[in-house]
Structures are given as C-alpha cells and as structure tokens.
Amino acid sequence: MICPSCGFEYNYEEDGFKVCASCQFKWKEDQEENNGDLKIYRDAYGNILNDGDSVIVIKDLKLKGSSETIKQGTKVNNIRLVDSDHDIDCRVPRFGNISLKSEFVKKI
C-alpha cells in the first residue's frame, strides 16, 4: 500500500484510517482501490495541499464585483479544499470568505 498523496510506501493504521509515515496524510482503506477518484491538490510550486494548511498568495488578485485587490504575500490560514473550479475555500483577512485557485498560492 502506498500513500495516495506522496507515494511513500510505509504507513500505519490509526482510528480506522491509514496514515502515511512521511506526510501524515490520512485515508480510508477503501480509497486504496479507488485511487483514480482521489484528487490531489497542488500549489503553484507542486507542493501537495491538505485541509487546514496555511498558504501565501503569490500574485495580486482582483476580486470580481469589487475594486479591492488581494495583495501578493497575503497569508491565509486554515484552508479547505473543495472539488470545483476554485480549489480552495478560505477566509482572507479584510475580505472574508473567498474561493481561490490553487495555482495562485504557495504552501507555507
């Protein structure tokens, strides 16, 4: 069994989940058979993103319907990954809840 997130071969079982010894990614055993269904989210530099990670915006992003801009270098904590055209749901300071694309962020 290899980790669906990083491909590391050593893992252990904890609370009904398999846990990768390298990246600490958790998955259910039945997901091993359906690795094609498991989507892996990556930042602009190819780092694997997980729920709860902190990221930095790497480009000024204009918000639709507003004259405001999320500046490069803005830190966003506790992201949530979703399966839609914008991969990340998060709360950006001064802007509130926003969806971002993973190609415009860097994992911290």
Jmol script that loads the backbone (N, CA, C; Angstrom):
load data "model"
ATOM      1  N   MET A   1       0.837  -1.186   0.000  1.00  0.00           N
ATOM      2  CA  MET A   1       0.000   0.000   0.000  1.00  0.00           C
ATOM      3  C   MET A   1       0.879   1.246   0.000  1.00  0.00           C
ATOM      4  N   ILE A   2       0.639   2.130  -0.940  1.00  0.00           N
ATOM      5  CA  ILE A   2       1.395   3.377  -0.988  1.00  0.00           C
ATOM      6  C   ILE A   2       0.460   4.548  -0.671  1.00  0.00           C
ATOM      7  N   CYS A   3       1.036   5.625  -0.208  1.00  0.00           N
ATOM      8  CA  CYS A   3       0.262   6.823   0.134  1.00  0.00           C
ATOM      9  C   CYS A   3      -0.283   7.456  -1.148  1.00  0.00           C
ATOM     10  N   PRO A   4      -1.594   7.722  -1.203  1.00  0.00           N
ATOM     11  CA  PRO A   4      -2.149   8.364  -2.389  1.00  0.00           C
ATOM     12  C   PRO A   4      -1.723   9.816  -2.534  1.00  0.00           C
ATOM     13  N   SER A   5      -1.185  10.400  -1.477  1.00  0.00           N
ATOM     14  CA  SER A   5      -0.784  11.795  -1.522  1.00  0.00           C
ATOM     15  C   SER A   5       0.658  11.962  -2.019  1.00  0.00           C
ATOM     16  N   CYS A   6       1.593  11.229  -1.401  1.00  0.00           N
ATOM     17  CA  CYS A   6       3.008  11.433  -1.749  1.00  0.00           C
ATOM     18  C   CYS A   6       3.672  10.208  -2.358  1.00  0.00           C
ATOM     19  N   GLY A   7       3.037   9.038  -2.299  1.00  0.00           N
ATOM     20  CA  GLY A   7       3.599   7.834  -2.884  1.00  0.00           C
ATOM     21  C   GLY A   7       4.554   7.083  -1.974  1.00  0.00           C
ATOM     22  N   PHE A   8       4.667   7.486  -0.713  1.00  0.00           N
ATOM     23  CA  PHE A   8       5.548   6.817   0.243  1.00  0.00           C
ATOM     24  C   PHE A   8       4.963   5.454   0.575  1.00  0.00           C
ATOM     25  N   GLU A   9       5.812   4.432   0.709  1.00  0.00           N
ATOM     26  CA  GLU A   9       5.296   3.077   0.845  1.00  0.00           C
ATOM     27  C   GLU A   9       5.004   2.650   2.283  1.00  0.00           C
ATOM     28  N   TYR A  10       5.543   3.330   3.277  1.00  0.00           N
ATOM     29  CA  TYR A  10       5.338   2.917   4.660  1.00  0.00           C
ATOM     30  C   TYR A  10       4.218   3.724   5.300  1.00  0.00           C
ATOM     31  N   ASN A  11       3.241   3.012   5.888  1.00  0.00           N
ATOM     32  CA  ASN A  11       2.129   3.667   6.575  1.00  0.00           C
ATOM     33  C   ASN A  11       1.681   2.804   7.733  1.00  0.00           C
ATOM     34  N   TYR A  12       0.814   3.357   8.558  1.00  0.00           N
ATOM     35  CA  TYR A  12       0.300   2.626   9.714  1.00  0.00           C
ATOM     36  C   TYR A  12      -1.178   2.929   9.870  1.00  0.00           C
ATOM     37  N   GLU A  13      -1.860   2.153  10.725  1.00  0.00           N
ATOM     38  CA  GLU A  13      -3.288   2.322  10.913  1.00  0.00           C
ATOM     39  C   GLU A  13      -3.550   3.058  12.229  1.00  0.00           C
ATOM     40  N   GLU A  14      -4.508   4.002  12.175  1.00  0.00           N
ATOM     41  CA  GLU A  14      -4.875   4.766  13.364  1.00  0.00           C
ATOM     42  C   GLU A  14      -6.335   5.173  13.266  1.00  0.00           C
ATOM     43  N   ASP A  15      -7.152   4.762  14.211  1.00  0.00           N
ATOM     44  CA  ASP A  15      -8.576   5.116  14.278  1.00  0.00           C
ATOM     45  C   ASP A  15      -9.329   4.792  12.995  1.00  0.00           C
ATOM     46  N   GLY A  16      -9.042   3.654  12.380  1.00  0.00           N
ATOM     47  CA  GLY A  16      -9.744   3.248  11.177  1.00  0.00           C
ATOM     48  C   GLY A  16      -9.220   3.879   9.894  1.00  0.00           C
ATOM     49  N   PHE A  17      -8.181   4.668   9.985  1.00  0.00           N
ATOM     50  CA  PHE A  17      -7.574   5.304   8.825  1.00  0.00           C
ATOM     51  C   PHE A  17      -6.165   4.760   8.637  1.00  0.00           C
ATOM     52  N   LYS A  18      -5.696   4.780   7.412  1.00  0.00           N
ATOM     53  CA  LYS A  18      -4.281   4.552   7.133  1.00  0.00           C
ATOM     54  C   LYS A  18      -3.610   5.915   7.189  1.00  0.00           C
ATOM     55  N   VAL A  19      -2.393   5.986   7.765  1.00  0.00           N
ATOM     56  CA  VAL A  19      -1.668   7.247   7.909  1.00  0.00           C
ATOM     57  C   VAL A  19      -0.280   7.067   7.317  1.00  0.00           C
ATOM     58  N   CYS A  20       0.106   7.974   6.442  1.00  0.00           N
ATOM     59  CA  CYS A  20       1.425   7.935   5.819  1.00  0.00           C
ATOM     60  C   CYS A  20       2.474   8.345   6.851  1.00  0.00           C
ATOM     61  N   ALA A  21       3.554   7.569   6.952  1.00  0.00           N
ATOM     62  CA  ALA A  21       4.622   7.871   7.903  1.00  0.00           C
ATOM     63  C   ALA A  21       5.442   9.082   7.469  1.00  0.00           C
ATOM     64  N   SER A  22       5.379   9.442   6.200  1.00  0.00           N
ATOM     65  CA  SER A  22       6.161  10.565   5.692  1.00  0.00           C
ATOM     66  C   SER A  22       5.410  11.892   5.776  1.00  0.00           C
ATOM     67  N   CYS A  23       4.207  11.970   5.157  1.00  0.00           N
ATOM     68  CA  CYS A  23       3.498  13.254   5.073  1.00  0.00           C
ATOM     69  C   CYS A  23       2.295  13.356   6.002  1.00  0.00           C
ATOM     70  N   GLN A  24       1.996  12.308   6.758  1.00  0.00           N
ATOM     71  CA  GLN A  24       0.885  12.270   7.717  1.00  0.00           C
ATOM     72  C   GLN A  24      -0.490  12.366   7.062  1.00  0.00           C
ATOM     73  N   PHE A  25      -0.594  12.086   5.768  1.00  0.00           N
ATOM     74  CA  PHE A  25      -1.875  12.084   5.064  1.00  0.00           C
ATOM     75  C   PHE A  25      -2.701  10.907   5.555  1.00  0.00           C
ATOM     76  N   LYS A  26      -4.016  11.128   5.810  1.00  0.00           N
ATOM     77  CA  LYS A  26      -4.912  10.074   6.278  1.00  0.00           C
ATOM     78  C   LYS A  26      -5.901   9.710   5.185  1.00  0.00           C
ATOM     79  N   TRP A  27      -6.171   8.413   5.041  1.00  0.00           N
ATOM     80  CA  TRP A  27      -7.174   7.953   4.084  1.00  0.00           C
ATOM     81  C   TRP A  27      -7.781   6.663   4.577  1.00  0.00           C
ATOM     82  N   LYS A  28      -8.978   6.383   4.092  1.00  0.00           N
ATOM     83  CA  LYS A  28      -9.659   5.133   4.429  1.00  0.00           C
ATOM     84  C   LYS A  28      -9.101   4.028   3.546  1.00  0.00           C
ATOM     85  N   GLU A  29      -9.160   2.799   4.041  1.00  0.00           N
ATOM     86  CA  GLU A  29      -8.618   1.674   3.281  1.00  0.00           C
ATOM     87  C   GLU A  29      -9.353   1.468   1.973  1.00  0.00           C
ATOM     88  N   ASP A  30     -10.663   1.732   1.925  1.00  0.00           N
ATOM     89  CA  ASP A  30     -11.405   1.520   0.691  1.00  0.00           C
ATOM     90  C   ASP A  30     -11.005   2.518  -0.391  1.00  0.00           C
ATOM     91  N   GLN A  31     -10.338   3.618  -0.028  1.00  0.00           N
ATOM     92  CA  GLN A  31      -9.860   4.579  -1.023  1.00  0.00           C
ATOM     93  C   GLN A  31      -8.660   4.045  -1.790  1.00  0.00           C
ATOM     94  N   GLU A  32      -7.972   3.039  -1.221  1.00  0.00           N
ATOM     95  CA  GLU A  32      -6.815   2.469  -1.901  1.00  0.00           C
ATOM     96  C   GLU A  32      -7.209   1.862  -3.239  1.00  0.00           C
ATOM     97  N   GLU A  33      -8.371   1.261  -3.292  1.00  0.00           N
ATOM     98  CA  GLU A  33      -8.823   0.639  -4.526  1.00  0.00           C
ATOM     99  C   GLU A  33      -9.276   1.677  -5.535  1.00  0.00           C
ATOM    100  N   ASN A  34      -9.664   2.869  -5.080  1.00  0.00           N
ATOM    101  CA  ASN A  34     -10.201   3.910  -5.949  1.00  0.00           C
ATOM    102  C   ASN A  34      -9.255   5.095  -6.041  1.00  0.00           C
ATOM    103  N   ASN A  35      -7.977   4.860  -6.199  1.00  0.00           N
ATOM    104  CA  ASN A  35      -7.015   5.960  -6.258  1.00  0.00           C
ATOM    105  C   ASN A  35      -7.302   6.926  -7.391  1.00  0.00           C
ATOM    106  N   GLY A  36      -7.959   6.480  -8.448  1.00  0.00           N
ATOM    107  CA  GLY A  36      -8.308   7.364  -9.541  1.00  0.00           C
ATOM    108  C   GLY A  36      -9.351   8.388  -9.134  1.00  0.00           C
ATOM    109  N   ASP A  37     -10.150   8.096  -8.110  1.00  0.00           N
ATOM    110  CA  ASP A  37     -11.178   9.012  -7.639  1.00  0.00           C
ATOM    111  C   ASP A  37     -10.628  10.058  -6.681  1.00  0.00           C
ATOM    112  N   LEU A  38      -9.473   9.822  -6.100  1.00  0.00           N
ATOM    113  CA  LEU A  38      -8.895  10.724  -5.113  1.00  0.00           C
ATOM    114  C   LEU A  38      -8.135  11.835  -5.832  1.00  0.00           C
ATOM    115  N   LYS A  39      -8.589  13.077  -5.660  1.00  0.00           N
ATOM    116  CA  LYS A  39      -7.950  14.202  -6.321  1.00  0.00           C
ATOM    117  C   LYS A  39      -6.867  14.778  -5.420  1.00  0.00           C
ATOM    118  N   ILE A  40      -5.722  15.021  -5.986  1.00  0.00           N
ATOM    119  CA  ILE A  40      -4.609  15.613  -5.250  1.00  0.00           C
ATOM    120  C   ILE A  40      -4.498  17.072  -5.672  1.00  0.00           C
ATOM    121  N   TYR A  41      -4.506  17.964  -4.697  1.00  0.00           N
ATOM    122  CA  TYR A  41      -4.415  19.396  -4.957  1.00  0.00           C
ATOM    123  C   TYR A  41      -2.977  19.844  -4.737  1.00  0.00           C
ATOM    124  N   ARG A  42      -2.453  20.635  -5.676  1.00  0.00           N
ATOM    125  CA  ARG A  42      -1.078  21.120  -5.592  1.00  0.00           C
ATOM    126  C   ARG A  42      -1.056  22.640  -5.716  1.00  0.00           C
ATOM    127  N   ASP A  43      -0.082  23.259  -5.048  1.00  0.00           N
ATOM    128  CA  ASP A  43       0.072  24.707  -5.153  1.00  0.00           C
ATOM    129  C   ASP A  43       0.844  25.054  -6.422  1.00  0.00           C
ATOM    130  N   ALA A  44       1.190  26.302  -6.587  1.00  0.00           N
ATOM    131  CA  ALA A  44       1.874  26.764  -7.794  1.00  0.00           C
ATOM    132  C   ALA A  44       3.256  26.140  -7.964  1.00  0.00           C
ATOM    133  N   TYR A  45       3.848  25.640  -6.893  1.00  0.00           N
ATOM    134  CA  TYR A  45       5.187  25.062  -6.939  1.00  0.00           C
ATOM    135  C   TYR A  45       5.176  23.538  -6.878  1.00  0.00           C
ATOM    136  N   GLY A  46       4.000  22.927  -6.939  1.00  0.00           N
ATOM    137  CA  GLY A  46       3.890  21.470  -6.959  1.00  0.00           C
ATOM    138  C   GLY A  46       3.789  20.825  -5.599  1.00  0.00           C
ATOM    139  N   ASN A  47       3.741  21.593  -4.525  1.00  0.00           N
ATOM    140  CA  ASN A  47       3.585  21.033  -3.185  1.00  0.00           C
ATOM    141  C   ASN A  47       2.148  20.568  -2.988  1.00  0.00           C
ATOM    142  N   ILE A  48       1.971  19.461  -2.312  1.00  0.00           N
ATOM    143  CA  ILE A  48       0.635  18.905  -2.088  1.00  0.00           C
ATOM    144  C   ILE A  48      -0.062  19.691  -0.977  1.00  0.00           C
ATOM    145  N   LEU A  49      -1.297  20.104  -1.231  1.00  0.00           N
ATOM    146  CA  LEU A  49      -2.096  20.846  -0.262  1.00  0.00           C
ATOM    147  C   LEU A  49      -3.047  19.905   0.462  1.00  0.00           C
ATOM    148  N   ASN A  50      -3.287  20.173   1.744  1.00  0.00           N
ATOM    149  CA  ASN A  50      -4.239  19.425   2.557  1.00  0.00           C
ATOM    150  C   ASN A  50      -5.141  20.412   3.283  1.00  0.00           C
ATOM    151  N   ASP A  51      -6.290  19.936   3.744  1.00  0.00           N
ATOM    152  CA  ASP A  51      -7.175  20.770   4.541  1.00  0.00           C
ATOM    153  C   ASP A  51      -6.439  21.250   5.785  1.00  0.00           C
ATOM    154  N   GLY A  52      -6.619  22.521   6.131  1.00  0.00           N
ATOM    155  CA  GLY A  52      -6.004  23.087   7.318  1.00  0.00           C
ATOM    156  C   GLY A  52      -4.636  23.698   7.096  1.00  0.00           C
ATOM    157  N   ASP A  53      -4.079  23.583   5.896  1.00  0.00           N
ATOM    158  CA  ASP A  53      -2.771  24.171   5.611  1.00  0.00           C
ATOM    159  C   ASP A  53      -2.850  25.695   5.596  1.00  0.00           C
ATOM    160  N   SER A  54      -1.692  26.325   5.721  1.00  0.00           N
ATOM    161  CA  SER A  54      -1.566  27.770   5.558  1.00  0.00           C
ATOM    162  C   SER A  54      -0.861  28.029   4.233  1.00  0.00           C
ATOM    163  N   VAL A  55      -1.322  29.054   3.526  1.00  0.00           N
ATOM    164  CA  VAL A  55      -0.751  29.382   2.219  1.00  0.00           C
ATOM    165  C   VAL A  55      -0.520  30.891   2.122  1.00  0.00           C
ATOM    166  N   ILE A  56       0.290  31.276   1.125  1.00  0.00           N
ATOM    167  CA  ILE A  56       0.542  32.680   0.819  1.00  0.00           C
ATOM    168  C   ILE A  56       0.132  32.912  -0.624  1.00  0.00           C
ATOM    169  N   VAL A  57      -0.566  34.014  -0.884  1.00  0.00           N
ATOM    170  CA  VAL A  57      -0.961  34.384  -2.238  1.00  0.00           C
ATOM    171  C   VAL A  57       0.280  34.874  -2.963  1.00  0.00           C
ATOM    172  N   ILE A  58       0.542  34.357  -4.187  1.00  0.00           N
ATOM    173  CA  ILE A  58       1.780  34.689  -4.900  1.00  0.00           C
ATOM    174  C   ILE A  58       1.581  35.729  -5.994  1.00  0.00           C
ATOM    175  N   LYS A  59       0.357  36.224  -6.152  1.00  0.00           N
ATOM    176  CA  LYS A  59       0.062  37.182  -7.218  1.00  0.00           C
ATOM    177  C   LYS A  59      -1.071  38.092  -6.750  1.00  0.00           C
ATOM    178  N   ASP A  60      -1.040  39.358  -7.133  1.00  0.00           N
ATOM    179  CA  ASP A  60      -2.164  40.244  -6.833  1.00  0.00           C
ATOM    180  C   ASP A  60      -3.407  39.717  -7.528  1.00  0.00           C
ATOM    181  N   LEU A  61      -4.503  39.552  -6.765  1.00  0.00           N
ATOM    182  CA  LEU A  61      -5.742  39.003  -7.313  1.00  0.00           C
ATOM    183  C   LEU A  61      -6.860  40.022  -7.181  1.00  0.00           C
ATOM    184  N   LYS A  62      -7.437  40.421  -8.301  1.00  0.00           N
ATOM    185  CA  LYS A  62      -8.569  41.345  -8.285  1.00  0.00           C
ATOM    186  C   LYS A  62      -9.838  40.543  -8.010  1.00  0.00           C
ATOM    187  N   LEU A  63     -10.711  41.107  -7.174  1.00  0.00           N
ATOM    188  CA  LEU A  63     -11.967  40.449  -6.852  1.00  0.00           C
ATOM    189  C   LEU A  63     -13.056  40.913  -7.809  1.00  0.00           C
ATOM    190  N   LYS A  64     -13.807  39.961  -8.340  1.00  0.00           N
ATOM    191  CA  LYS A  64     -14.913  40.327  -9.226  1.00  0.00           C
ATOM    192  C   LYS A  64     -15.970  41.082  -8.442  1.00  0.00           C
ATOM    193  N   GLY A  65     -16.505  42.127  -9.035  1.00  0.00           N
ATOM    194  CA  GLY A  65     -17.559  42.903  -8.402  1.00  0.00           C
ATOM    195  C   GLY A  65     -17.068  43.848  -7.336  1.00  0.00           C
ATOM    196  N   SER A  66     -15.770  44.045  -7.251  1.00  0.00           N
ATOM    197  CA  SER A  66     -15.209  44.912  -6.226  1.00  0.00           C
ATOM    198  C   SER A  66     -13.981  45.610  -6.791  1.00  0.00           C
ATOM    199  N   SER A  67     -13.648  46.736  -6.215  1.00  0.00           N
ATOM    200  CA  SER A  67     -12.436  47.441  -6.633  1.00  0.00           C
ATOM    201  C   SER A  67     -11.237  47.016  -5.783  1.00  0.00           C
ATOM    202  N   GLU A  68     -11.459  46.108  -4.855  1.00  0.00           N
ATOM    203  CA  GLU A  68     -10.409  45.645  -3.948  1.00  0.00           C
ATOM    204  C   GLU A  68      -9.512  44.614  -4.623  1.00  0.00           C
ATOM    205  N   THR A  69      -8.271  44.504  -4.126  1.00  0.00           N
ATOM    206  CA  THR A  69      -7.300  43.541  -4.627  1.00  0.00           C
ATOM    207  C   THR A  69      -6.664  42.820  -3.445  1.00  0.00           C
ATOM    208  N   ILE A  70      -6.571  41.494  -3.550  1.00  0.00           N
ATOM    209  CA  ILE A  70      -5.821  40.718  -2.564  1.00  0.00           C
ATOM    210  C   ILE A  70      -4.366  40.806  -2.979  1.00  0.00           C
ATOM    211  N   LYS A  71      -3.540  41.384  -2.129  1.00  0.00           N
ATOM    212  CA  LYS A  71      -2.149  41.661  -2.472  1.00  0.00           C
ATOM    213  C   LYS A  71      -1.282  40.406  -2.380  1.00  0.00           C
ATOM    214  N   GLN A  72      -0.245  40.398  -3.197  1.00  0.00           N
ATOM    215  CA  GLN A  72       0.753  39.334  -3.158  1.00  0.00           C
ATOM    216  C   GLN A  72       1.361  39.295  -1.768  1.00  0.00           C
ATOM    217  N   GLY A  73       1.564  38.094  -1.221  1.00  0.00           N
ATOM    218  CA  GLY A  73       2.151  37.946   0.103  1.00  0.00           C
ATOM    219  C   GLY A  73       1.131  37.844   1.215  1.00  0.00           C
ATOM    220  N   THR A  74      -0.171  37.934   0.899  1.00  0.00           N
ATOM    221  CA  THR A  74      -1.211  37.803   1.917  1.00  0.00           C
ATOM    222  C   THR A  74      -1.225  36.369   2.429  1.00  0.00           C
ATOM    223  N   LYS A  75      -1.165  36.199   3.746  1.00  0.00           N
ATOM    224  CA  LYS A  75      -1.168  34.871   4.357  1.00  0.00           C
ATOM    225  C   LYS A  75      -2.596  34.450   4.646  1.00  0.00           C
ATOM    226  N   VAL A  76      -2.923  33.214   4.291  1.00  0.00           N
ATOM    227  CA  VAL A  76      -4.249  32.663   4.528  1.00  0.00           C
ATOM    228  C   VAL A  76      -4.078  31.388   5.349  1.00  0.00           C
ATOM    229  N   ASN A  77      -4.733  31.319   6.498  1.00  0.00           N
ATOM    230  CA  ASN A  77      -4.640  30.156   7.386  1.00  0.00           C
ATOM    231  C   ASN A  77      -5.854  29.258   7.231  1.00  0.00           C
ATOM    232  N   ASN A  78      -5.672  27.995   7.544  1.00  0.00           N
ATOM    233  CA  ASN A  78      -6.754  27.018   7.661  1.00  0.00           C
ATOM    234  C   ASN A  78      -7.611  26.929   6.399  1.00  0.00           C
ATOM    235  N   ILE A  79      -6.993  26.544   5.281  1.00  0.00           N
ATOM    236  CA  ILE A  79      -7.731  26.417   4.025  1.00  0.00           C
ATOM    237  C   ILE A  79      -8.571  25.146   4.025  1.00  0.00           C
ATOM    238  N   ARG A  80      -9.584  25.120   3.178  1.00  0.00           N
ATOM    239  CA  ARG A  80     -10.416  23.929   2.990  1.00  0.00           C
ATOM    240  C   ARG A  80     -10.455  23.635   1.501  1.00  0.00           C
ATOM    241  N   LEU A  81     -10.131  22.415   1.115  1.00  0.00           N
ATOM    242  CA  LEU A  81     -10.099  22.024  -0.290  1.00  0.00           C
ATOM    243  C   LEU A  81     -11.473  21.540  -0.734  1.00  0.00           C
ATOM    244  N   VAL A  82     -11.905  22.004  -1.901  1.00  0.00           N
ATOM    245  CA  VAL A  82     -13.214  21.638  -2.449  1.00  0.00           C
ATOM    246  C   VAL A  82     -13.043  21.228  -3.903  1.00  0.00           C
ATOM    247  N   ASP A  83     -13.996  20.455  -4.405  1.00  0.00           N
ATOM    248  CA  ASP A  83     -13.935  19.984  -5.785  1.00  0.00           C
ATOM    249  C   ASP A  83     -14.805  20.881  -6.658  1.00  0.00           C
ATOM    250  N   SER A  84     -14.222  21.983  -7.119  1.00  0.00           N
ATOM    251  CA  SER A  84     -14.911  22.901  -8.028  1.00  0.00           C
ATOM    252  C   SER A  84     -13.852  23.626  -8.852  1.00  0.00           C
ATOM    253  N   ASP A  85     -14.263  24.642  -9.622  1.00  0.00           N
ATOM    254  CA  ASP A  85     -13.281  25.338 -10.460  1.00  0.00           C
ATOM    255  C   ASP A  85     -12.276  26.131  -9.619  1.00  0.00           C
ATOM    256  N   HIS A  86     -12.677  26.606  -8.441  1.00  0.00           N
ATOM    257  CA  HIS A  86     -11.769  27.224  -7.484  1.00  0.00           C
ATOM    258  C   HIS A  86     -11.540  26.191  -6.383  1.00  0.00           C
ATOM    259  N   ASP A  87     -10.303  25.729  -6.219  1.00  0.00           N
ATOM    260  CA  ASP A  87      -9.997  24.579  -5.375  1.00  0.00           C
ATOM    261  C   ASP A  87     -10.016  24.860  -3.879  1.00  0.00           C
ATOM    262  N   ILE A  88      -9.868  26.114  -3.475  1.00  0.00           N
ATOM    263  CA  ILE A  88      -9.663  26.442  -2.066  1.00  0.00           C
ATOM    264  C   ILE A  88     -10.768  27.369  -1.560  1.00  0.00           C
ATOM    265  N   ASP A  89     -11.407  26.986  -0.456  1.00  0.00           N
ATOM    266  CA  ASP A  89     -12.301  27.879   0.281  1.00  0.00           C
ATOM    267  C   ASP A  89     -11.543  28.331   1.518  1.00  0.00           C
ATOM    268  N   CYS A  90     -11.556  29.639   1.787  1.00  0.00           N
ATOM    269  CA  CYS A  90     -10.795  30.154   2.916  1.00  0.00           C
ATOM    270  C   CYS A  90     -11.357  31.509   3.353  1.00  0.00           C
ATOM    271  N   ARG A  91     -10.831  31.968   4.479  1.00  0.00           N
ATOM    272  CA  ARG A  91     -11.156  33.302   4.973  1.00  0.00           C
ATOM    273  C   ARG A  91      -9.897  34.152   4.846  1.00  0.00           C
ATOM    274  N   VAL A  92      -9.979  35.169   3.989  1.00  0.00           N
ATOM    275  CA  VAL A  92      -8.850  36.073   3.767  1.00  0.00           C
ATOM    276  C   VAL A  92      -9.052  37.287   4.666  1.00  0.00           C
ATOM    277  N   PRO A  93      -8.020  37.661   5.431  1.00  0.00           N
ATOM    278  CA  PRO A  93      -8.146  38.839   6.292  1.00  0.00           C
ATOM    279  C   PRO A  93      -8.572  40.080   5.497  1.00  0.00           C
ATOM    280  N   ARG A  94      -9.516  40.848   6.018  1.00  0.00           N
ATOM    281  CA  ARG A  94     -10.104  42.065   5.436  1.00  0.00           C
ATOM    282  C   ARG A  94     -11.058  41.794   4.280  1.00  0.00           C
ATOM    283  N   PHE A  95     -11.161  40.555   3.790  1.00  0.00           N
ATOM    284  CA  PHE A  95     -12.021  40.265   2.655  1.00  0.00           C
ATOM    285  C   PHE A  95     -13.129  39.265   2.977  1.00  0.00           C
ATOM    286  N   GLY A  96     -12.965  38.469   4.001  1.00  0.00           N
ATOM    287  CA  GLY A  96     -13.975  37.487   4.362  1.00  0.00           C
ATOM    288  C   GLY A  96     -13.773  36.163   3.641  1.00  0.00           C
ATOM    289  N   ASN A  97     -14.866  35.401   3.498  1.00  0.00           N
ATOM    290  CA  ASN A  97     -14.796  34.082   2.869  1.00  0.00           C
ATOM    291  C   ASN A  97     -14.671  34.219   1.360  1.00  0.00           C
ATOM    292  N   ILE A  98     -13.664  33.552   0.798  1.00  0.00           N
ATOM    293  CA  ILE A  98     -13.361  33.654  -0.625  1.00  0.00           C
ATOM    294  C   ILE A  98     -12.914  32.289  -1.132  1.00  0.00           C
ATOM    295  N   SER A  99     -13.158  32.034  -2.410  1.00  0.00           N
ATOM    296  CA  SER A  99     -12.633  30.851  -3.079  1.00  0.00           C
ATOM    297  C   SER A  99     -11.445  31.260  -3.934  1.00  0.00           C
ATOM    298  N   LEU A 100     -10.366  30.473  -3.851  1.00  0.00           N
ATOM    299  CA  LEU A 100      -9.149  30.753  -4.610  1.00  0.00           C
ATOM    300  C   LEU A 100      -8.779  29.548  -5.459  1.00  0.00           C
ATOM    301  N   LYS A 101      -8.002  29.783  -6.487  1.00  0.00           N
ATOM    302  CA  LYS A 101      -7.451  28.689  -7.277  1.00  0.00           C
ATOM    303  C   LYS A 101      -6.090  28.321  -6.699  1.00  0.00           C
ATOM    304  N   SER A 102      -5.807  27.033  -6.662  1.00  0.00           N
ATOM    305  CA  SER A 102      -4.560  26.570  -6.058  1.00  0.00           C
ATOM    306  C   SER A 102      -3.325  27.016  -6.825  1.00  0.00           C
ATOM    307  N   GLU A 103      -3.471  27.400  -8.075  1.00  0.00           N
ATOM    308  CA  GLU A 103      -2.323  27.830  -8.877  1.00  0.00           C
ATOM    309  C   GLU A 103      -1.814  29.212  -8.478  1.00  0.00           C
ATOM    310  N   PHE A 104      -2.548  29.933  -7.627  1.00  0.00           N
ATOM    311  CA  PHE A 104      -2.137  31.276  -7.208  1.00  0.00           C
ATOM    312  C   PHE A 104      -1.675  31.328  -5.763  1.00  0.00           C
ATOM    313  N   VAL A 105      -1.391  30.169  -5.154  1.00  0.00           N
ATOM    314  CA  VAL A 105      -0.942  30.143  -3.765  1.00  0.00           C
ATOM    315  C   VAL A 105       0.316  29.287  -3.619  1.00  0.00           C
ATOM    316  N   LYS A 106       1.036  29.545  -2.523  1.00  0.00           N
ATOM    317  CA  LYS A 106       2.229  28.772  -2.174  1.00  0.00           C
ATOM    318  C   LYS A 106       2.046  28.258  -0.757  1.00  0.00           C
ATOM    319  N   LYS A 107       2.266  26.963  -0.551  1.00  0.00           N
ATOM    320  CA  LYS A 107       2.146  26.360   0.772  1.00  0.00           C
ATOM    321  C   LYS A 107       3.284  26.847   1.664  1.00  0.00           C
ATOM    322  N   ILE A 108       2.936  27.137   2.920  1.00  0.00           N
ATOM    323  CA  ILE A 108       3.961  27.590   3.887  1.00  0.00           C
ATOM    324  C   ILE A 108       4.538  26.371   4.576  1.00  0.00           C
TER     325      ILE A 108
END
end "model"
wireframe off; spacefill off
backbone 0.3
color backbone group
